[in-house]
Amino acid sequence: MKTFQPELAKIIKTREETDSVKTIRFRFLNKKIIRFHPGQFIMVTAFGVGEAPFGIVQTKKDNEYEFTFRIVGKVTSKLAELKKGNIIGIRGPFGNGFPLKEVKNKNVLLLAGGIGIPPIKSTLLKILEEREKYRRVIICYGIKSPDDFVYKKDFDSWIKRNDVEVYLSADRGSDKWGWHVGFVTDLIDELNLSKNTACFICGPPIMMKVASQKLMRKGIKESNIYPSFERLMQCGVGKCGHCNIGSLYVCRDGPVIRLDRILKEVENAW
């Protein structure tokens, strides 16, 4: 079945984001161009080891794409060893992305924690392509320490813009850290958000839970909050059952699942 057969892709370049986070840029050998919604994911094969899901990010070239990962296991360790010119396998894109068409003419809050930043970056890049179609755009990014800062150059360019609000937070600061010290969810307390705000969230589960609770207390409806979930995905198409949340499958019904749908599925509602 073609869905389960990866297409071959060549690594164009690799980039170290931090000591434990890398970005790989790739291009399909058959020069295939894929269209995807920000927030969707791909299954990446490290041949001889296995495959794992990662958020996909468009580059400035139509036929080149990137994914970013933390080195935590066998697959990511193998991917971290690969160099320019090496071959990987790609399946996808799969799942649902962030609903940008549905939130046009609204304010948009993008909230990321740690390695949850790639889907948020992908979403912001798409918004900036059609910036006039959205109102206020805010991005909040939280990390454990300044050494864990991913996509520094991108943030430098976003900070310089006058049509994007950028807020950064580190659990532990440093002498050179000029931003908030504390949890990224603290930033929500300081934001003056209208009810007409769509909130896109990606990060650790506890961060997404606290963020959602705070946003609801600010009067934002559950139907305007969109967390992106991570689960142990294997098939990518809702067949193996490894990634279910109640009756939902993260790979098929997510990874972006509107909060009001999640609240109907979990025993201990957020």
N, C-alpha and C positions, 0 to 999 in steps of 0.2 A: 504494500500500500504506500503510495507516494508520500502521504502525510508523515509517515514514520521514517522516510529515507532522507537523510540530510543532504543538502547541496554543498558542493565543495567551494570553499572560499579561501583566498590568499590574504595573509596578514600584510597590510601595507606599512604599518608602523605600530610601535608600542610606546607607551608613555607611563612613567612612574608618577602617580599622584601623591602617594605617601609611601612610607616604608612597607606598608602591607596592602596598598591599593594600586591596581594598575588599570590602564585603559588600553584596549586593543582596537585598532581600526582595520577594517577588512573590506574586500571587494570580491564579488562572486566571480569564479573562473569563467562562467558563461556570460559575463557582463550583465547579468540580470539586475533590473531595477525594481525594488519593492516599495510599495506605498504602505504606510502604517500610521496608526493613530498614536500620538504620544501617550505612554503608559502601557502599551502593549509590550509583549516580551518575545524573545527568541530562545530556542533551545540550542546551545552551543556544544559541539562535540570536540573533546580532546581525544583524538583517535588512540585506541589502546587503553584508555582509562575510563571514559564515560562521558556523560553530557549533563549540563546544568542550565537552569533558566536565568536569563539576564535581561534587563530593560535595554531597549534599542534606542540609539540616538542618531539622528541624521547629522551629516556633516555638510559643508558647503558644496560638496560634489554630489550629484544625484546618485551616483553608483557606489558611494563609499559610506560606510556606517561604522558606528562605534558601540562598544559596551564596556562597562566599568565594573570591576569586581574586587572584593576583598579576598585575600589568600587565606582560606580557612580549611580546605580539605584536599582530597586527591585530585579532583578535576581542576580546581582553581590553582593548585600548586603546579600542575602540569601546564596549564595555560600560561602561568607566569614565567615558565621556562622558554616559551616559544618566542621566536624572533621574526623579523621581517622576512617574508618569503615562505614561511611555514604555512601548511594547509590545515584548516579546521573545517568542521561541518556545521551547517546552519539549517535549522528547521523553523518555520514560522514566517511571519509574526503570528502570534496567537493571542486570544483573549480580547478583553475590552480595554480601551484606553480611556483617558479623561474626556468628558463630553464637551469639547470646546464649542461645537456648533450650538449646543443648547444653552450655553452661558454667554453668548454674545450680547453686548449692551449691558452686561453686569460688571460689578467689581469682582476681581479674582484674587484670592489669597492662595499662594503656593507655599506649603509648609513641608520642609524636609528635615530628616534627622539622619546623620551619619551617611552610610552608603545608600540611603534612600534617595539621594540627590539625583541620580541619572534620569529617572522618569520625570522629575520636576524640571530638570534642565531641558529635556526634550520638549516638555509642555511650554515652558517659557519661550524657547526659540520659535515655536510655532505661533505663539501669541504675538511675538515681536514682528513676525512676517505680515501680520494684519493688525498692527497695534491700534489703528483707528476704530476697530470693531469692538473694542473692550474699553471699559471705563478705568477705574483705579486698578493698578496691578501691583501686588505686594509679594515679595518673596522673603521668607524667613528660613534660615538654615542653621541647624544646631549640630555641634560636634563635641566630642569629649574634651579635646584639647586643641590648641592651635596647630599642633603637629598633624592633626587628622583632617586638616582643611583640604577638601577635594575641589578641583576646578577653580583654582585661585585666579587664573588669568580671565576666565569667564566672569567671575564675580567682579574683578577690577573693571571690566568693560561695562557691566550692568550698573555698578555704583556710579559711573560717570554719566549715565543717562538721566534725563530729567522726567522721563515718563515711566520709570520703575522705582518703587520704593524697596530698598534692600536693608534687611536687619539680620545681623549675625549674632550667634551666641555660642559660648564654650562652657562646658561644665566646670573646667579648670582653666583659668586664664594664665597670662604671663605678663612680663613687663612691657612687651611689645604689642599685646592684645588690647586694642582700643574699643572693642565692642562689649556687649553684655556678657557678664559672667554668671552662669546659672543654666537652668534648663531652657531649651528652646520654647517650651510651652509658656514660660514666663512672659515671652514677648506678646502673647495674645492679650495679656492683661493690660498692656500699654497701648494696644491698637484701638482706635475708634472705628469700629466696623459697622457698616449699615446692614440691615437685614437683607438687602439686595446684593449679597456677597456669596459667590460660589467658592467653596474651600476644597482644595485638592491637597491631600496629605499622603506622604510616604515616609516610612521610618519604622523604628522598633514598635512592636505592638503596644507597649505601655505608653509610649509617647503619643501614638495615634489615639489611644483611649482617652488620655488626659486632655489632649487637644480637642477632641470631639466634645467632651463634657464642657470644657470652657467655652467653646464656640456656641453650644446650645444655650448656655447660661447667658450669653450675650444676645440671645434672641434669634440666632440663625437656625433655620429649620433643618431637621435631619435630612430632608430631601435636597438640601443645598451643600451637604458635606459628603465628600467622596474620598474615602481611604483606599489605599492600594495595598493589598494583602500579599504576604509571602507565605508559601506553603511548600512542602516537599512534592514538587511536580515531576512526573515522569513521562506520561504520554503527551501532555500538552493539549489534549482535545477532549477531556472529560470521560475517558474510558476506564482508566485504571483505578480511580477512586482514592488516590493517595492525598488529594488536596481538598477534600470536602469540608465545608462549614455548614452543618445541617444538610439541607437539600441542595445547597449551592456548591459548585466546583470552582475553585479559584482560577484554574487554567481556562475554563470555558466561560463562566459567568463573571469572572474578574479578569485580572487582578484588581481592577478598579470596580468596587461595588458600593453603590449608594448606601449611606448609613441607615436609612429607614428599612432597607431590605435586610441588612445585617441584624438589626435589632429584633427582627421577627424570627431569626434563626438561632441566636445564641441563648443559652440558659440564663446567664447573668448579664442582662442587658447593660450596655454602656450608659 
